[in-house]
């Protein structure tokens, strides 16, 4: 399934600044309020961060403004842990200066209190199915799943979108009109934080409310059987809030569980140091001898939830809480080698730059007239030569142990000048 991500709206700023990613999709910053959607405050609630990732990748804003944070608690997301440094959603009233999460908390507080932000949505997956009357351990008043959560009925001071209970009730009713199963029913859960809930006084939404910002939490149930069901409800709710705020949008797919079942499996690609490119779909569990820099490597993922964790042996690649594969490095100094790359594919010559890919049916040949540049086609061996350019190479000529994908159809072409790594191009056999 190929659904092209929409990453170009009227204005989009993607700020890949630690400790989280802030994506701004804006059409008019001066006259319309902004909806801020936050995913991943708890690392073991994937419905929240995969929904925000799809929102960031595929939605185009045609009127209004949308800010998205898909990976608020990135390390906990990688580890599929509620909070590796404790519950991040219990640190907004006060936080120890030595707490490892202090940078996250202070920076998201700055974002929330930006004058442009008009409504805050904090996404979660919660236990069970909320019911006002106790039925059993799954359906009861203490459950959080399938709720629109508010801290109080309305803001203390009059403000647009300040009638929290009315808005949350309307959104719940809209969700209930399009349920996958009847028992997935949504309801409003009012924690009455100021009077009744000391714990929730430390939450992100209550911090927003105390700064006169309308704030809501959306909780899909952890007891839903699949990730795409959680994402389906999250996106429906987000769209409801966007429509309520007058934010108009387009998306290149029909919002159905069946469509989302496919989209949530797409992983995209990663570019490393602007000279090395890997497709992450069908990537093998482990790739060896990847030419990287010894001190600093810049990983740029096309997927909003792409991240990397470096350990002693490898660089582990993640999409959300899913480990995609490990890169075992071979360290080289790099060089900005000049010139276009010429590759003959199925009899036609095309030019390429580093960190790109191409598709070939029969064979390809790297055309190299630069005596200083050496070509190494990983998985292909031509006896007696050090430079593997100017030889036709077909799929049958490769050792499949060196493919990057599980289908054994993708192979690396690496370029060197003396001992310095220039870059790589990826070849895909159809």
N, C-alpha and C positions, 0 to 999 in steps of 0.2 A: 504494500500500500504506500503510495507516494502522495503526501499532502504537503505542499511547499509551505514552510513556515513564513509567516508575515512578520518581518522585522523592520518594515519601513512604514511608519505612519506619517502624520504631518510633521511631527518632531519626536525623535526618540533619543534619549540619552541613556547609555548603559554604563553604570559606574561600578567597575569591578574592584572596588576598594574593600579590603578586609575591614571588618570581619564578615560582611555579608554583601550581597549584590543588590543594588537599587536600580531598577529599570523604570524610566519615565517615558510614557507615551502621552504626548500633549498636543493639543490643537490651539488652545488659547489660555495662557497662564494668567491673564490679567482680569478676566471677567467671570470665570466659572470655577467652582470649587473642584477639588481633586479628591478622588477616591483612592485611599491607600489600602492595598491588600497585602497581608503578611502571611507567609507560609513557613512552616518549619520551626516554630518556637519549641516544639517537642520533636525530637529526632525519630521517635518511633510511631509517628502519625503520618504515613506517606500520602494519604488522601489530600492532606493540606498542601504539601509541597509539590506534588505532581500536578495538582490543579493549577497552582500559580505558575508552574513551568509552562503548561499548555497555554495559559492566559498570556504569558510573555512571548511565547513563540508564534502563536497563530492568530491572535486577535489584533485587528487594526482599529484604532480609535479614529472615528470620523468627526466626532464632536465631543468636546469636554476633555478631561484629563484623567489619566490613570497612572498611578505609581504602584510598582509591584516589587516585593521582596520575596523571592522564592526560597531562600536558604538562610533564614535568620540564625539558626543554630547549626552551622555547617558541620562541625566536628561530630556533634551528636547525631546528625543525619547520617553521616558516613558509618557510624557505629550502630545505627538503628537503636539508639538509646534515648530514653526520655530526656535525660540531661546528664552528660558525663561530668559536669561540675555542679550537679544539683539541678533543681527545677528552675529553669530560666524564667518561667512565668510567676515566680514568687520572689522576684528581686527588684520590683519597680517602685516600691515605696521607699526602700533603703537598701543599700548594698555595701558590703565590706570593701574598702579600698583595695584590699589584696585578693578579692574574688577574681578568678580567671575570666569571668563573664563580664567584668565591669566595662570593658570597651564596647561590647555588644549593647549592653543596656544603655549606656550614655549616648551612643550614636543613634540608636533607634528612638530614644526619647527626643533627640534633636529633630529627627525626621517627623515624628508625630506632631510636635509643637510648631512645625512650619506653618505660617499663616495661611498658605495655600491649601493645606489639607483640610477637607471639609467633613469626611467620614472615614473611620478606620474600621477595617474588617480583619479580625485575627482568626485564622483557620485552624481547626483541630479535628482529630478523630477521637471520639469519646466512647467509654464503655457502655454497652447495653442500648436500650431504647427507653427514652424518658416517657414516663406515664405519671400523671398526677396521683393516681391511686396504685397501690402496690398490687402486682399480679404474681410476680416471681422474681428470682434473682437477676433476670435479664430485663424485664419490663417493670420499672418501679420509679419512684420519685427521686431516688439517689443516682439514677443513670444520667449520663450526659449526652449519649448518642442521639442523633436526629433532633437537635435543638438549635434554635436561634437564641443565643444567650445575651441577656442585658444585665447591667448592674443596678439599674433603677428604671422607673417608668419613663422619666424624662430628665433632661438636663436641668440643673438648678437655675441657670440663666437662659433666657430665651435665645434660641439660635436656630438657623435653618437645619432641618433634619434632627431636631432635638427631641421630638416625641418618639423615644426609643421603642416603647411598647407597641405603639400603633404601627410603626414601620416593620418591626420584627414580626408582628402578627400578620401583616399583609404578605410578607415574604414567605412565611410558613404556609399560608393558604395557597400561594402560588405553587410552592413545592408539592403540596399535597394533591394538587390537580394533575401531577405527572409522576406518579410513583411507579417504581419497578414492581414492588410487592406491596400489598395493602398494609402490612405490618411495619413498613418503613415510614410511617406517619411522623411528620414534624410537629413540634410545638414550641412555644416560647418558654424559656426557663429564665425567670427573673431571680437573680441571687440576692437582691436587696442588700448589696454589699455594704453600704454605709452603716446599716443598722444590724444586719444579721450574720455577716460573714467576714470574720477577721482575716481569714486566709486569703480571700479574694481581694482584699484591700492592697495586696502586694502584686496584683496582676497587671498585665499590659493594658487591658481595656479600662480598668478602673483608673490607672494613671491618666489615660486619655480623657476620661469623663471628668476627673478632677481638674483638668486643664481645659474644660468646656469644649471638648471635642466629642461629637457623637461617635460611639464605638459599639461594635457588636462582635460577638464570636459566633462562628458557624461550626457546629459539631456534627460530623457524620459519624455513624456508628462503627466501632471497631468490629462489631459482630456481623457487618455486611461481609458477604463471602468473597468479594473480589475488590481489587484496587480500582478498577474502572467504574464500579458502582459508586464508590466513595467520590471519585473525581466527577462523576456525572452530577451528583447532588451538589457538590461544592460549586461547580461551574454554573449550574442553574441558579443557585443562590447569589453568586457574584453578579450574574447577568441581571437578576432582579434588582439588586442594589444599584447597578449602573443605570438601568432604566428609570428607577425612582429619582436618581440625581440628574436625569437628562443627558447622560453620557450615551452616545450612539457608537455602534461598533459593527464590524464585519468579521466573519470567520469563514474559512474555506471548507467547512465540513458541517454536516448535520449533527446537532448535539443529541446523540443517542448512545446508550451503553455499548451497542455493537461497534460503532465507530471508535469510541474511546478505548475499547478493548485492544484495538490495533495501535492507536496512537501512543498509548502509555508504554509500549514496547520499543518505540523508536529511540535510538541513542545518539544519532548524529555523528559528529567527527571531532577531532582535536588537532590543532596545529601547535607545534612545539618549536619555540625559538624562531618562528617565521620561516623555517626551512625544512620542516619535517611534518608530514601529514598522515593521519591514520583515520580510517573509517572505523567506528565503534560497533556498528551492527555486524554481528557474527564474528566479532574479534575472538581470536584464540585466548585461552586463559593466561598464557604466558608467552612473551616474545623476548628473545635473547639478542644481545649485541646491538642494542638500539643506540645510535650515536648521539650522546648528550654531552652537555657541558658539565664540568666537574663542580662548579660552584653555584651557578644560578641557571634555572631553566624556566622559561615562560610558557605555560600551558594555556591555550585559548580553546575553550569548548564551544561548540555550536549549541549545545543543550544547556539551558539555564541551571540545571542541577549538576553539571559536570564539575568534578573536583579531583584533586590528586593528593595522595598521602605518601610521603617519602620515608622509607625505612632504610636500613643498612644495605639490604640486598636489591631493592627494587623501588620503582615508582608505581603505586597502585592507583588505578583509574576507577572512578566512581561516577555513576549517574544516580543521584539521590542516595538511597541506602543500598544500592545494588553495586557490588564490585564487578566491574566489566572485565578487567584483566590487569596483568602486571607487566611492566617494562623493565627488563634487566639491562642496565646500561653498559655501554662501552664508551669510556670518556675520551673525547677528542677536542682539541681546540678548534674553533670555527673560524670561517673566513667569509667575507662578502664577495664570493666569486661572481664575476661579471659575465653578462651575455645571456641570450636566450638559449634554451635547450631545444634541439631539433630531434624529433622522434618520428620515424617512419612506421605508421600503423596500417596494416593491411594494404600496403602499397602507396599510402598517402602520407606526405610529410606535414607535420604540424609543429608549431613552436610552443614551448611551455616555460613556465617559471617554476622555481622550487615550491614545495608544499602544495602541490596540485596532484590530480590523478587523471587517468584516461582509461577508456574502454577499448578493447581489442578483440577481434574474433579469431583470426588465424595466427598472426605473429607480429612482432614489432622489432625495430632495430634502432638503437640509439646512435645518432650521427654525431661524431665527435671529431672536430678538426683542431681542437686545442691540445697541443702536445703536453701542456702542463696538467691537464685534467684527466683523472682516472675514473672510469665507470666500474662500479661493482654491482652486478645484478644478483641480489641475494637469492640463493637457491639454484642458480645456474652456474655451471662450471665449464670453462673452455680450457682444456689442458695446454699448458705452455704459454699462457698469456696472463698478464696482470691487469690489462685494460680490456673490459668486456664490451666495449662499444664496437659499432660497425659489424656486428654479427646478428643475423636474424634469429629470434628466439620465439619458440612456440610453447604452449602449455605443457606439452609432453616432455620438454627439455628440463623442467624444474623438478627439484627434490621437494615433495610436498611438505616435508618437515619444516620448511622455511616459509611457508605461506603465512599470511597474517590472519586469515579467516578460516573458519571451520569447514568451509566448502572447498578449500585448497585452490582458490582461483585468483587470489590477490597476492602480489609480490612487490617487494621494494627494489627501487633502482637508486643507488646511492652514488654521489659524486664527490670526489676528493681532489684537492691540489696538494701534492706531497703528503704530509701527515695531517693536513687540516681538512675538516669536514665542511663541504660546501652546502649540501642539501640533498633532498630526496624527492622522487616522484613515485607515485603508486600506480601500478599497472593492474587492471582488472580484466580477466578473460571472461567473455560472455558465455 
